[in-house]
Amino acid sequence: MNSPAADRARYDRATAHLDAPLAVVDLDAFDANADDLVRRAGGKPVRVASKSVRCRALLERVLARPGFAGIMSYTLAESLWLARSGFDDVLLAYPSADRGGFGELANDAKLAAAVTVMVDDPAQLDLIDAARDGGAEVIRVCLELDTALHLLGGRIRVGARRSPLREPGQLAALARTVATRPGFRVVGLMAYEGHVAGVGDALAGRPLRSRAIRLMQGAARRELAARRAEVVRAVRAVVPDLEFVNGGGTGSVQHTAAEDAVTEIAAGSGLYVPRLFDNYTSFSGRPAALFAQPVVRRPGVGVVTVLGGGYPASGAAGPDRLPVPYLPQGLRYDPQEGAGEVQTPLLGGPADDLLIGDRVWFRHAKAGELCERFDTLHFVEGDRVTGTAATYRGEGRTFL
C-alpha cells in the first residue's frame, strides 16, 4: 500500500489532464477491498448493495468476481432498471409504494423472475395487488426481520427502526399469509443489523465510548444470532424451499457469515471504504473513491479556498456526516464555515504549499452518495486514468 503522499502524487498525475471538481475510483483499491469482503464472507456469497456503488460499470465489475452474487437495490424503479439492464437477481431492500413500478413488475415475466420485493406488512401486499393493472405474474417476496437489540424489557432500543416483525411467530404468520395468497411467493428472509455492521467500534480519541460500542455489539450479535436461527426455522416450516437468508453488512461480514442460518451476506460500502468505515477493529480497507476540488483562492497564511465541496451524507446531522479533506494531509475545515455549497476554506500548514489550480482530495462520509454529486467516475490504475464510467446520475437516473 502506498503512503498518502505517494497516493496524492499519482492521483494528481493521473488526472492532470482533467479539470476539477472530479471523482475517481482507484481500481486497485476497489479490487483489493472486494477480495477482502469475499475472504471475510468465508465462502458465502456476497450480495452487492447498489446504493453504496451507484455505477453500473462497477456493479458489473464486482459481480464478475468470484464470491459475489446478486444485487441489493434501494428503490423499485432502480430494481426494474437494473433488471432490464441484464442483472437477473435483484433484491429490493426496502418496501415500496411505487404503484406504477408494481404494475410493470406484475405484467412482465422477465422482471418478475429477476426482482424480489421486501414485505413486512400485509398492507404492502394489498398495495401491490391494487397496482397490478391486470398483471398476473407471481411476485417474489422477501420478509424482513427487525434486528434491533432491546434492553431493559424493551425500554431501550439499539438499532434502526425498520421492520415491525421481531419474533419467530410473527415472521411465520406473515409467511403463511403470503403463501396462501395468489400471486405471491416467499423466497427469502432478510435481517440487516445496522447497529453492528454500520457503527464503528474504534473511535479515535474515545476509548470509553469505543469499548461501550464493542460491548453493545457483542451482546447484539449474540442475541440476534439466536433469534435469527429461530426465525429461520419458523419460516422454513412454512416455506421449506426458502431460497436465501440475507444478513450482515460491511462492518459485520465475518460475524454474520459464521451463522449457519445465514446463506448470503450483503455489503457494498466496503468496496469504496468511505470515512465512516475507518473506525472498525474487525477490518481495514483501502480508500477507493475520492473526489477532488480545485484551489481557487488563497485568503491568507495557512488558508486556501476550494470550489464547492459541501456534500454532506445522510443520517443524523453532525461533523461525521461531512467529507474529510484527505490529501494533502493536515487540512481542516474553518469551524465558522465548514464545508460550503460554493466554496470551502481549508486551514492548516499544508495550505501554504498549495497554489491556485492545485487540487485537494476528499473522502465522502458514506459510499454511493458521492455519485449523486458527479455524473462520471474516472478509473485510476497506478498513475493513469484507464477508463471512465457514468454514475447513476450520469445516466439520468436519480432514484431518491
C-alpha positions in Angstrom: 0.0 0.0 0.0 1.3 3.4 -0.9 1.9 6.3 1.5 -0.7 9.1 1.5 1.9 11.4 -0.1 2.5 8.9 -2.9 -1.2 8.4 -3.5 -1.7 12.1 -3.8 1.2 12.4 -6.3 -0.2 9.6 -8.5 -3.8 10.9 -8.3 -2.6 14.3 -9.3 -0.5 12.8 -12.2 -3.3 10.6 -13.4 -5.9 13.4 -13.5 -3.6 16.3 -14.6 -5.4 16.5 -17.9 -8.8 16.8 -16.3 -10.5 19.8 -14.7 -11.7 19.5 -11.1 -14.1 19.1 -9.5 -13.9 15.4 -10.4 -14.4 12.0 -8.8 -12.1 8.9 -9.1 -12.2 5.3 -8.1 -8.9 3.6 -7.6 -9.4 0.2 -9.2 -6.5 -1.5 -7.4 -8.0 -0.4 -4.1 -11.5 -1.3 -5.2 -10.5 -4.8 -6.2 -8.5 -5.4 -3.0 -11.5 -4.3 -1.0 -13.6 -6.8 -3.0 -11.2 -9.6 -2.2 -11.3 -8.7 1.5 -15.1 -8.9 1.6 -15.0 -12.3 -0.1 -12.4 -13.5 2.4 -14.4 -12.3 5.4 -17.6 -13.9 4.0 -15.9 -17.3 4.4 -17.4 -19.0 1.3 -20.9 -17.5 1.5 -21.8 -15.3 -1.5 -21.8 -11.5 -1.1 -24.8 -9.6 -2.5 -23.7 -6.1 -3.6 -25.6 -3.2 -2.0 -26.1 -1.0 -5.1 -26.8 2.2 -3.1 -23.2 2.1 -2.0 -21.9 1.9 -5.6 -24.4 3.7 -7.9 -22.4 2.9 -11.0 -23.5 0.1 -13.4 -20.0 -0.5 -14.7 -18.7 -1.1 -11.2 -21.6 -3.3 -10.3 -20.8 -5.4 -13.4 -17.1 -5.4 -12.4 -17.6 -6.7 -8.9 -20.3 -9.2 -9.9 -17.9 -10.7 -12.4 -15.5 -11.6 -9.5 -15.8 -15.0 -7.7 -17.7 -14.7 -4.4 -20.2 -12.1 -5.4 -23.8 -12.9 -6.5 -26.8 -10.7 -6.9 -27.7 -7.1 -6.1 -29.4 -5.5 -3.2 -31.2 -2.4 -4.5 -32.9 0.5 -2.8 -35.9 1.5 -4.9 -38.3 -0.4 -7.1 -37.6 1.9 -10.1 -33.9 1.1 -9.7 -34.6 -2.6 -9.4 -36.6 -2.6 -12.7 -33.9 -0.6 -14.5 -31.2 -2.9 -13.3 -33.2 -6.0 -14.3 -33.8 -4.5 -17.8 -30.1 -3.9 -18.0 -29.3 -7.6 -17.6 -28.9 -8.1 -13.9 -31.0 -11.2 -13.1 -31.0 -11.3 -9.3 -32.1 -8.0 -7.7 -33.4 -7.9 -4.1 -35.2 -4.7 -3.2 -34.1 -3.9 0.4 -37.0 -1.6 1.3 -40.8 -1.7 0.9 -42.1 0.4 -1.9 -45.3 2.4 -2.6 -44.4 2.7 -6.4 -47.7 1.7 -7.9 -46.5 2.2 -11.5 -43.5 0.1 -10.8 -45.5 -2.7 -9.3 -47.8 -2.6 -12.4 -44.7 -3.1 -14.6 -43.4 -5.9 -12.4 -46.7 -7.8 -12.5 -47.0 -7.5 -16.2 -43.5 -8.6 -17.3 -42.3 -12.2 -16.8 -38.6 -11.4 -17.1 -38.9 -8.6 -14.5 -40.9 -10.7 -12.1 -38.3 -13.5 -12.3 -35.4 -11.1 -11.6 -36.8 -8.8 -8.9 -37.6 -9.7 -5.3 -39.6 -7.2 -3.2 -39.5 -6.5 0.5 -42.6 -7.0 2.7 -43.1 -6.7 6.4 -46.9 -6.0 6.5 -49.9 -7.5 4.7 -51.0 -4.0 3.7 -48.0 -3.9 1.4 -49.4 -7.0 -0.4 -52.7 -5.1 -0.8 -50.9 -2.2 -2.4 -49.2 -4.4 -4.8 -52.4 -6.2 -5.8 -54.2 -2.9 -6.3 -51.3 -1.8 -8.6 -51.2 -4.9 -10.8 -53.1 -3.3 -13.7 -54.2 -6.7 -14.8 -50.8 -8.3 -14.5 -50.8 -11.9 -13.2 -47.1 -12.6 -12.7 -46.2 -14.1 -9.4 -44.3 -11.5 -7.3 -41.2 -12.8 -5.4 -41.3 -11.7 -1.8 -38.7 -11.4 0.9 -39.7 -10.9 4.6 -37.7 -8.6 6.8 -36.8 -9.3 10.4 -36.3 -6.5 12.9 -32.7 -6.9 14.2 -32.7 -4.2 16.9 -31.4 -5.0 20.3 -33.9 -4.5 23.1 -32.7 -3.8 26.6 -34.5 -3.3 29.9 -37.6 -5.1 28.7 -37.7 -3.1 25.5 -37.4 0.3 27.1 -34.1 0.8 25.4 -33.8 0.1 21.7 -30.5 -0.1 19.8 -30.8 -0.3 16.1 -32.6 1.2 13.1 -36.4 1.3 13.0 -37.2 -0.9 10.1 -39.5 -4.0 10.2 -42.2 -4.4 12.8 -41.6 -8.2 12.7 -39.4 -9.3 15.5 -40.4 -12.8 16.8 -40.4 -16.1 15.0 -44.2 -16.4 15.2 -44.7 -13.0 13.6 -42.5 -13.9 10.6 -44.1 -17.3 10.3 -47.6 -15.8 10.3 -46.7 -13.4 7.5 -45.1 -16.2 5.6 -48.4 -18.2 5.8 -50.3 -15.1 4.7 -48.1 -14.7 1.6 -48.1 -18.5 0.9 -51.8 -18.7 0.8 -52.3 -15.5 -1.2 -52.5 -16.0 -5.0 -49.9 -14.0 -7.0 -47.1 -14.1 -4.3 -44.3 -16.4 -3.3 -42.0 -16.1 -0.3 -38.4 -16.7 -1.5 -36.2 -15.1 1.1 -35.7 -13.6 4.5 -33.5 -10.5 5.3 -32.2 -9.1 8.6 -29.8 -6.1 8.4 -28.0 -5.5 11.7 -27.0 -1.9 11.0 -26.1 -1.2 14.6 -23.3 -3.8 14.2 -22.5 -3.5 10.5 -22.6 0.2 10.2 -21.3 1.6 13.5 -17.5 1.8 14.0 -16.2 0.4 17.3 -12.8 2.1 17.4 -13.4 5.8 17.6 -10.2 7.9 17.6 -9.7 9.6 20.9 -12.8 8.0 22.5 -11.7 4.8 24.2 -14.5 4.5 26.7 -17.2 5.0 24.0 -15.4 2.6 21.7 -15.4 0.0 24.5 -19.1 0.6 25.1 -19.9 0.1 21.4 -17.9 -3.2 21.4 -19.8 -4.4 24.4 -23.1 -3.5 22.8 -22.3 -5.1 19.5 -21.1 -8.3 21.2 -24.4 -8.5 23.0 -26.4 -7.6 19.9 -24.6 -10.3 17.8 -25.3 -13.0 20.3 -29.0 -12.0 20.8 -29.6 -11.8 17.0 -27.8 -15.0 16.1 -30.0 -17.0 18.4 -33.2 -15.2 17.4 -32.4 -15.2 13.7 -31.9 -19.0 13.8 -35.3 -19.4 15.5 -36.9 -17.2 12.9 -35.4 -19.1 10.0 -36.6 -22.4 11.4 -40.1 -21.0 11.9 -40.2 -19.6 8.3 -38.8 -22.7 6.8 -41.5 -24.7 8.5 -43.9 -22.7 6.3 -41.7 -22.3 3.3 -39.4 -25.3 3.1 -37.9 -24.2 -0.2 -36.8 -20.7 1.0 -34.1 -19.6 -1.4 -31.9 -17.3 0.7 -31.4 -15.8 4.2 -29.6 -12.5 3.8 -27.8 -10.7 6.6 -24.9 -8.5 7.5 -23.2 -5.5 6.1 -19.6 -4.3 5.5 -18.8 -4.0 9.2 -20.1 -7.4 10.3 -19.4 -9.7 7.3 -17.3 -12.3 9.1 -19.6 -12.4 12.2 -22.8 -12.8 10.2 -21.3 -15.3 7.8 -20.4 -17.5 10.8 -24.2 -18.1 11.5 -25.4 -21.3 10.0 -28.8 -19.8 9.4 -27.5 -17.1 7.0 -26.9 -18.2 3.4 -25.6 -14.9 1.9 -24.1 -11.6 3.1 -24.9 -8.1 2.0 -22.2 -5.5 1.6 -21.3 -2.5 -0.6 -19.7 0.3 1.3 -16.6 -1.9 1.8 -15.8 -1.5 -1.9 -15.3 2.2 -1.7 -14.4 2.4 2.1 -15.7 5.9 2.9 -14.5 7.7 6.0 -17.3 6.3 8.3 -15.6 2.9 7.8 -12.2 3.9 9.2 -13.2 3.1 12.8 -13.5 -0.7 12.9 -11.5 -3.3 14.8 -12.9 -6.1 12.6 -11.4 -5.0 9.3 -9.5 -2.3 7.5 -9.9 -1.3 3.8 -8.3 1.0 1.3 -10.0 4.2 0.4 -11.0 3.7 -3.2 -13.5 6.5 -4.0 -12.3 10.1 -3.8 -13.2 13.5 -5.2 -11.0 16.5 -5.9 -11.9 20.2 -5.5 -9.6 22.9 -7.1 -7.9 25.6 -5.1 -9.4 28.9 -6.3 -8.3 31.4 -3.5 -5.5 31.9 -1.0 -7.1 34.3 1.5 -4.1 34.4 3.9 -1.4 32.5 5.6 -2.4 28.9 6.4 -5.7 29.2 4.4 -6.8 28.1 0.9 -10.3 28.0 -0.5 -11.5 25.3 -2.8 -14.6 25.4 -5.1 -17.7 23.8 -3.6 -17.3 20.6 -1.5 -20.3 20.9 0.7 -21.5 17.3 0.2 -23.0 16.1 3.5 -24.1 12.5 3.9 -27.5 11.3 5.1 -28.2 10.4 8.7 -28.3 12.3 11.9 -26.6 15.7 11.2 -23.1 16.0 12.7 -19.5 16.5 11.8 -19.1 12.8 11.0 -21.5 13.4 8.0 -19.1 15.7 6.3 -16.5 14.7 3.7 -13.0 14.8 5.1 -10.1 16.7 3.5 -7.8 13.8 2.8 -4.8 14.7 0.6 -2.6 16.6 1.3 -2.9 15.5 4.9 -3.3 18.1 7.7 -6.0 20.3 6.3 -9.2 21.0 8.3 -12.4 23.0 7.9 -12.8 26.5 9.2 -15.3 26.0 12.1 -17.2 29.2 11.1 -17.9 28.0 7.5 -17.5 24.2 7.4 -18.0 22.5 4.0 -19.7 25.1 1.8 -22.1 24.8 -1.1 -20.0 27.0 -3.4 -16.7 27.4 -1.5 -14.9 25.7 1.3 -12.0 27.4 3.2 -9.4 24.9 4.5 -7.0 25.6 7.3 -3.6 24.2 8.1 0.1 24.3 7.3 -0.2 22.4 4.0 -2.4 25.2 2.7 0.8 27.4 2.2 2.2 24.8 -0.2 -1.0 24.8 -2.4 -1.2 27.1 -5.5 -4.2 28.3 -7.4 -5.4 25.4 -9.6 -4.0 22.7 -7.3 -6.4 20.2 -6.0 -7.4 18.9 -2.6 -8.6 15.3 -2.4 -11.6 14.5 -0.2 -13.2 11.3 1.1 -17.0 11.3 1.4 -18.5 10.2 4.7 -20.7 7.5 3.1 -20.2 5.4 -0.1 -22.6 5.7 -3.0 -24.0 9.1 -2.1 -20.9 10.7 -3.7 -22.2 9.6 -7.0 -25.2 11.9 -6.6 -22.8 14.8 -7.0 -20.8 13.6 -10.0 -22.0 12.2 -13.4 -18.7 10.5 -14.2 -16.2 8.3 -12.3 -12.7 8.3 -13.6 -10.9 4.9 -13.0 -7.4 5.2 -11.8 -4.8 2.4 -12.1 -1.4 3.3 -10.9 -0.8 6.8 -12.1 -3.1 6.7 -15.1 -6.8 7.1 -15.8 -7.6 3.9 -17.7 -11.3 4.4 -18.1 -14.4 6.3 -17.2 -18.0 5.3 -16.5 -21.3 7.1 -15.8 -22.7 7.1 -12.4 -26.5 6.7 -12.0 -26.7 10.5 -12.1 -24.7 10.5 -15.4 -27.2 8.1 -16.9 -30.0 10.4 -15.9 -31.2 8.1 -13.0 -31.9 9.8 -9.7 -33.9 7.3 -7.8 -34.0 9.1 -4.5 
